[in-house]
């Protein structure tokens, strides 16, 4: 008999903690959510004890899979990603080994996602979490391992060993969604989020190889991607005491906080290394810093404004996706202007008449809006000029008029990104760059120009499509190539490119190959730099 689809996937990372793992699995076996309504993924970071045997004991009681990775040092981020990669449910719950869940905890997590429109990131409630194993012996005696629900009820009644974040919740109330940085308290001992969104933002950053901050890094990206953060006290748990050193953990996490701050390099992330988490939201308000998610916030005037000119919907992501994500995170006001409607991608490249050009115009506009949101740009900041795909050369007077209008409305723009007016081989691309440069000169505007190249000989060969328009040989000026590191923004860029489903998937019935070749997509998704030609002054 075929199993029903699970409502949630529970990822439990572990390393040489067989007793603590057993306690967590016992609590999962007592859930009010039916055992076939969730799956458990034990992600072992290379244990040498009896953890595998403990997991095997529960295979008859739980829908459980045991996943193992070699012991190569502290790799809890990679272990959680291993579990996430195998998750089959729409919601993924992260629970550390040694966390005993209330019997209603998983149902509460599922309810939070079911009852909220749009993606949410759920913070569960955790009793008995301590920083230096203080009161460890007292807590052990207080826990009734046969009836942890009763223990939690008694702790709540007495107000003992409450969640360490109670100070935060008392200060801001349980409604944390409206805070500029609610992601600071999404700690993976007991949290959940949509599986699809977790994957879309890139999962855990495996560069974190010591204790702490890998969860905050992920929650920051979830927030930027539009997740609404909620506290659900019914999703409660007990953190079982175990040996640990607060001073050692603080030494380890200090470097991780610096990495996090430098990785995103925003006014808010730069607060993290030197300030207590519970005061950062106040500092953001006092200093009037731009908060995330980036596509919902008020831009920071001091960060400047940026215009990206894209010949087709998706060229903005391919050429500048990482840069766009970085600039929005820094508080810049970013606008994207699309020259053509992208309506002939299937007919011109694949020789197919489905979807029709009229259908593709609508579909690709929606894809461009979804991709822009992934990069932190709201749909209101997009301009679709709507000229016919592959035929921009036939509409140059009207195109110039449209570009002049856009630029006149953005005279204070500090940075402009556009296709190279000479090196681009595709006509729509090259003409976009050429006309924008001419219009900037006409209006006397002097922003910093960044020229990109998408269509070169390699691209033409991969697409098996040529649409050239030879450039003016006199359009040359001294330039140098600038390589910009986008490694921290690469997950957002990949997620944005995936939104262009008509281009990167077999979208239409009978379609034998994708519009954008897989080799091209792989190259874009793996490249950790974006290159721009800038004036050599």
C-alpha positions in Angstrom: 0.0 0.0 0.0 1.4 3.4 -1.0 2.3 5.7 1.8 0.5 9.1 2.2 2.5 12.2 1.5 4.0 13.5 4.8 2.9 16.9 6.1 6.3 17.7 7.5 9.9 16.4 7.4 11.8 16.5 10.7 15.5 16.8 10.3 17.5 15.8 13.4 21.3 16.3 13.1 23.4 14.4 15.6 27.0 13.5 16.5 28.0 11.0 19.1 24.9 11.7 21.2 23.1 8.4 21.2 21.3 9.0 24.6 20.2 12.5 23.5 19.1 11.2 20.1 17.0 8.4 21.7 15.2 11.0 23.8 14.4 13.1 20.8 13.2 10.1 18.8 11.0 8.9 21.7 9.4 12.3 21.8 8.7 12.1 18.0 7.1 8.7 18.5 4.7 10.3 21.0 3.4 13.0 18.7 -0.3 13.5 18.3 0.3 13.9 14.6 -0.1 10.4 13.1 3.2 8.6 12.5 2.5 8.4 8.8 1.9 12.1 8.6 5.5 13.1 9.1 8.9 11.7 8.3 12.1 11.8 10.4 15.5 12.3 8.8 18.4 11.6 11.2 21.4 13.3 9.7 24.6 11.9 11.3 27.7 14.1 11.2 30.0 11.1 11.4 29.2 9.5 14.8 31.4 6.7 16.1 29.0 5.7 18.9 25.7 3.7 18.7 23.7 6.5 17.0 23.0 4.3 13.9 21.7 1.5 16.1 19.5 3.9 18.0 18.0 5.2 14.8 17.4 1.6 13.6 15.4 0.9 16.8 12.8 3.5 15.7 12.4 2.4 12.1 9.3 0.4 13.0 7.7 3.2 15.0 8.6 6.2 12.8 8.8 6.9 9.1 12.5 7.3 9.6 15.6 7.4 7.4 19.1 7.4 8.7 21.6 9.5 6.7 25.3 9.5 7.4 28.2 11.7 6.3 31.9 11.0 7.1 33.4 12.7 10.1 35.4 15.6 8.7 35.1 17.9 11.7 32.2 20.0 12.8 29.8 20.0 9.9 26.3 20.5 11.3 25.4 22.8 8.5 26.2 20.1 6.0 24.3 17.5 8.1 21.2 19.6 8.1 21.5 20.2 4.4 21.8 16.4 3.9 18.5 16.0 5.7 16.9 18.9 3.8 18.0 17.4 0.5 16.0 14.2 1.3 12.9 16.0 2.7 9.8 15.2 0.8 7.2 17.2 2.8 6.2 20.8 2.1 7.4 21.9 5.6 10.7 21.0 7.2 11.1 21.1 11.0 14.6 21.3 12.4 15.1 19.7 15.9 18.4 19.1 17.6 19.2 15.8 19.2 18.6 16.3 22.9 15.5 18.3 22.3 12.3 16.6 23.6 9.2 17.8 21.8 5.8 18.3 23.3 3.4 15.7 21.9 1.6 18.5 20.0 4.7 20.2 18.7 4.7 18.9 15.2 1.0 19.6 14.8 1.6 23.1 16.0 4.3 23.6 13.4 2.1 22.3 10.6 -0.8 24.5 11.8 1.4 27.7 11.7 2.2 27.0 8.0 -1.4 26.0 7.2 -3.0 29.0 8.8 -0.7 31.7 7.3 -0.8 33.1 3.8 2.6 33.1 2.2 5.8 31.6 3.6 6.5 31.6 7.3 9.4 30.8 9.5 8.3 29.3 12.8 10.1 29.7 16.1 9.2 26.9 18.5 9.4 27.4 22.3 12.3 25.8 24.2 12.3 25.2 28.0 15.6 24.6 29.9 18.0 26.0 27.3 21.1 27.1 29.2 24.3 28.6 28.0 26.9 27.0 30.3 25.0 23.9 31.5 24.1 25.9 34.6 21.5 24.2 36.7 22.0 21.1 34.6 21.6 18.6 37.5 18.5 20.4 38.8 16.9 20.4 35.3 17.7 16.7 34.9 15.8 15.9 38.2 12.9 18.1 37.1 12.3 16.4 33.8 9.8 13.5 33.9 11.1 11.6 30.8 8.0 9.4 30.9 5.7 12.4 30.7 7.5 15.5 29.3 4.2 17.2 28.5 3.5 17.3 32.2 7.0 18.7 32.9 6.5 21.5 30.4 3.1 22.4 32.0 4.7 22.5 35.4 7.7 24.6 34.3 5.2 27.1 32.7 3.2 27.2 35.9 6.2 27.8 38.0 7.9 30.1 35.5 11.1 28.1 35.8 13.7 27.6 33.1 11.6 29.4 30.5 12.8 29.9 27.0 16.0 32.1 27.1 14.3 34.3 24.5 11.5 35.3 26.9 13.3 38.5 27.5 13.1 39.2 23.8 9.4 38.3 23.6 8.5 40.3 26.7 10.2 43.3 25.2 8.6 43.1 21.7 5.5 40.8 22.4 5.0 37.5 20.8 4.1 39.2 17.5 7.6 39.5 16.1 6.8 39.5 12.4 6.9 43.3 12.2 10.4 43.7 13.7 13.2 44.7 11.3 15.3 41.6 12.4 13.1 38.8 13.8 15.5 36.4 12.2 17.8 36.8 15.2 15.8 34.4 17.3 15.1 31.6 14.7 17.4 29.0 16.3 17.4 25.6 14.8 17.0 23.6 18.0 13.2 23.8 17.3 12.1 25.7 14.2 10.4 25.2 10.8 10.0 26.7 7.4 8.8 25.8 3.9 11.0 23.2 2.3 10.8 24.8 -1.1 11.9 28.2 0.3 14.7 26.7 2.4 16.1 25.2 -0.8 15.5 28.3 -2.9 17.6 30.5 -0.6 20.4 28.0 -0.6 20.0 26.0 2.6 22.7 26.2 5.3 26.0 27.8 4.4 28.5 25.0 4.9 31.4 27.4 5.4 30.3 27.5 9.1 32.6 24.8 10.6 32.3 25.7 14.2 29.5 26.2 16.7 26.9 28.9 16.0 25.4 31.4 13.5 24.7 29.0 10.7 21.0 29.2 11.6 21.0 33.0 11.8 22.6 33.1 8.4 19.8 31.0 6.9 17.0 32.9 8.8 18.4 36.2 7.5 18.1 34.9 3.9 14.6 33.5 4.6 13.6 37.0 5.8 15.1 38.7 2.8 13.1 36.2 0.7 9.8 37.3 2.3 9.2 34.7 5.1 7.0 36.0 7.9 8.5 35.1 11.3 6.1 33.8 14.0 6.4 32.4 17.5 4.3 29.4 18.3 4.4 28.5 21.9 2.4 25.3 21.3 5.4 24.0 19.4 7.2 23.6 22.7 10.1 21.4 23.7 12.6 20.8 26.5 16.3 21.2 25.9 18.0 18.3 27.8 21.2 19.4 29.7 24.5 18.2 28.4 28.1 19.2 28.9 29.2 22.4 27.1 31.4 25.5 27.6 29.9 29.0 27.2 33.4 30.5 26.8 34.5 28.0 24.2 31.2 28.5 22.2 31.6 32.3 22.4 35.2 32.0 21.0 34.0 29.8 18.2 31.0 31.9 17.3 32.9 35.2 17.3 34.6 34.3 14.0 31.3 33.1 12.6 29.6 36.4 13.4 32.4 38.3 11.7 32.0 36.0 8.6 28.3 36.7 8.6 28.7 40.4 8.9 31.3 40.5 6.0 29.3 38.1 3.9 26.3 40.4 3.5 28.1 43.7 4.4 24.9 45.6 5.3 24.3 48.2 8.0 22.3 45.6 10.0 24.6 42.5 9.6 27.5 44.7 10.7 25.8 45.1 14.1 25.9 41.3 14.8 29.5 40.8 15.9 29.5 43.5 18.6 26.0 43.6 20.0 23.7 41.4 21.9 21.0 39.9 19.7 18.3 41.3 22.0 19.3 44.9 21.5 19.9 44.9 17.7 16.3 45.7 16.8 16.4 48.8 19.0 19.7 49.9 17.3 18.1 49.4 13.9 15.3 51.7 14.9 17.5 54.3 16.6 19.8 54.5 13.6 17.0 54.3 11.1 18.7 51.5 9.2 17.0 49.9 6.3 15.6 46.5 7.3 14.9 43.4 5.3 13.1 41.8 3.6 14.8 44.0 1.0 11.8 44.1 -1.4 9.5 45.4 1.3 11.7 48.1 2.9 12.3 51.8 2.3 15.5 52.2 0.4 18.5 54.0 2.1 19.1 57.3 0.2 22.8 57.2 1.1 23.2 53.8 -0.6 22.3 55.4 -4.0 20.1 54.3 -6.8 20.8 51.7 -9.5 19.3 51.0 -12.9 19.7 47.7 -14.7 18.9 47.5 -18.4 18.0 44.0 -19.6 17.3 43.2 -23.3 15.0 40.3 -22.3 13.4 39.0 -19.0 16.2 36.9 -17.5 19.2 38.8 -18.8 19.2 40.9 -15.6 19.6 37.8 -13.5 22.1 36.1 -15.7 24.4 39.2 -16.0 23.8 41.1 -12.7 21.7 38.9 -10.3 24.4 38.7 -7.6 25.1 42.4 -7.9 21.4 43.3 -7.7 21.0 41.2 -4.6 24.1 42.8 -3.0 23.0 46.3 -3.8 19.4 45.8 -2.5 20.8 44.3 0.7 22.9 47.4 1.1 19.8 49.6 0.9 20.1 50.9 -2.7 17.0 51.6 -4.7 17.3 49.2 -7.7 15.2 49.4 -10.8 15.2 47.0 -13.7 14.2 48.0 -17.3 13.3 45.3 -19.9 13.7 46.3 -23.5 11.7 43.5 -25.1 8.8 41.2 -24.2 10.7 37.9 -24.5 7.8 36.6 -26.6 9.8 34.7 -29.3 12.1 32.6 -27.1 10.4 29.4 -28.2 9.7 30.3 -31.8 13.1 31.8 -32.5 15.3 29.4 -30.6 13.3 26.2 -30.7 11.1 26.6 -33.7 8.0 26.0 -31.6 4.6 27.8 -31.7 3.6 26.9 -28.1 3.4 28.8 -25.9 2.3 31.5 -28.3 4.1 34.9 -28.4 1.1 36.5 -26.7 1.1 33.9 -23.9 4.8 34.1 -23.5 4.6 37.9 -23.1 2.4 37.5 -20.0 4.1 34.5 -18.6 7.6 35.9 -18.8 6.5 39.2 -17.2 5.3 37.2 -14.2 8.6 35.2 -14.2 10.6 38.4 -14.2 8.6 39.8 -11.3 9.1 36.6 -9.3 12.8 36.6 -10.1 13.2 40.2 -9.0 11.6 39.5 -5.7 14.2 36.8 -5.1 16.8 39.5 -5.5 15.1 42.0 -3.3 13.5 44.1 -6.0 9.7 44.8 -5.8 7.6 44.5 -8.9 6.8 48.2 -8.8 10.5 48.9 -9.6 10.3 47.1 -12.9 9.7 48.7 -16.3 8.6 46.6 -19.2 9.0 48.6 -22.4 7.4 45.7 -24.4 9.2 45.9 -27.7 9.0 42.7 -29.8 11.6 40.1 -28.9 14.4 39.6 -31.6 13.2 42.7 -33.5 14.4 45.7 -31.5 16.3 47.0 -34.5 12.9 47.6 -36.2 11.7 49.9 -33.4 14.7 52.1 -32.6 13.0 55.5 -32.7 10.3 54.4 -30.3 12.8 52.5 -28.2 15.0 55.7 -27.9 11.9 57.6 -26.8 11.1 55.0 -24.1 14.7 55.0 -22.8 14.8 58.8 -22.7 11.6 58.8 -20.6 13.0 56.2 -18.1 16.3 58.1 -17.7 14.6 61.5 -17.3 12.6 60.0 -14.4 15.8 58.8 -12.8 18.3 61.7 -13.3 19.9 61.0 -9.9 20.8 57.4 -10.7 24.3 56.6 -9.5 25.0 53.3 -11.3 23.8 51.9 -14.6 24.2 48.3 -15.8 23.7 47.6 -19.5 24.8 45.2 -22.3 28.1 46.1 -23.9 27.5 48.3 -26.9 30.4 46.6 -28.9 31.2 43.2 -27.4 27.6 41.9 -27.2 26.8 39.8 -30.4 23.1 39.6 -30.0 21.3 42.5 -31.7 18.7 43.1 -28.9 21.5 43.1 -26.4 23.9 45.4 -28.3 21.3 47.9 -29.3 20.0 48.1 -25.7 23.5 49.1 -24.6 24.1 51.5 -27.5 20.8 53.3 -27.1 21.0 53.7 -23.4 24.5 55.2 -23.7 23.3 57.6 -26.4 20.4 58.7 -24.2 22.6 59.2 -21.2 24.8 61.5 -23.3 21.8 63.4 -24.7 20.5 64.1 -21.2 24.0 65.0 -19.8 23.8 62.2 -17.2 27.1 60.8 -15.9 26.4 57.7 -13.7 29.0 55.0 -13.2 28.5 52.7 -16.2 28.9 48.9 -15.9 28.8 47.0 -19.2 28.1 43.3 -19.2 28.4 40.6 -21.9 25.9 37.7 -22.1 25.9 36.8 -25.8 29.4 35.9 -27.0 30.5 33.2 -29.5 30.2 30.5 -26.8 26.6 31.5 -26.0 25.7 31.6 -29.7 27.0 28.1 -30.2 25.2 26.7 -27.1 21.9 28.3 -28.0 22.3 27.5 -31.7 20.8 30.9 -32.4 22.2 33.9 -34.1 20.6 37.4 -34.2 23.5 39.8 -34.9 23.6 43.5 -35.7 27.1 44.8 -36.4 28.3 47.6 -34.1 29.8 50.9 -35.1 33.6 50.2 -35.2 34.2 53.7 -33.9 32.4 53.0 -30.6 35.5 52.2 -28.7 36.9 53.7 -25.5 39.5 52.7 -22.9 38.0 50.1 -20.6 39.0 47.6 -17.9 37.4 44.5 -16.7 36.0 44.5 -13.2 35.3 41.1 -11.5 32.9 41.4 -8.6 32.6 38.7 -5.9 29.0 37.5 -5.6 29.6 34.2 -3.7 27.4 35.3 -0.8 24.6 36.3 -3.2 24.9 33.2 -5.4 22.0 31.3 -3.7 19.6 34.2 -4.4 20.8 34.4 -8.0 20.2 30.7 -8.5 16.7 31.0 -7.0 16.0 34.0 -9.3 17.1 32.1 -12.4 14.9 29.1 -11.5 11.9 31.5 -11.6 12.3 31.7 -15.4 10.7 28.4 -15.9 9.9 28.9 -19.6 13.6 29.3 -20.2 15.3 26.7 -18.0 12.7 23.8 -18.0 10.9 21.7 -20.6 8.0 24.0 -20.2 5.8 23.2 -23.3 4.3 19.9 -24.3 6.6 18.1 -26.7 9.5 20.4 -25.9 12.8 18.4 -26.5 15.3 20.9 -25.1 15.3 24.0 -22.9 15.5 27.5 -24.4 18.5 28.2 -22.2 21.0 25.3 -22.5 21.8 23.3 -19.3 25.5 24.0 -19.8 24.9 27.7 -19.9 22.7 27.5 -16.8 25.3 25.5 -14.9 28.0 28.0 -15.8 25.9 30.9 -14.5 24.9 29.1 -11.3 28.4 28.1 -10.4 30.2 31.3 -11.2 31.1 33.2 -8.0 32.0 36.5 -9.8 30.2 38.8 -12.2 32.3 40.7 -14.7 31.7 44.3 -16.0 33.6 46.5 -18.3 34.1 50.0 -16.8 35.8 53.1 -18.0 39.5 53.0 -17.6 40.2 56.4 -16.2 
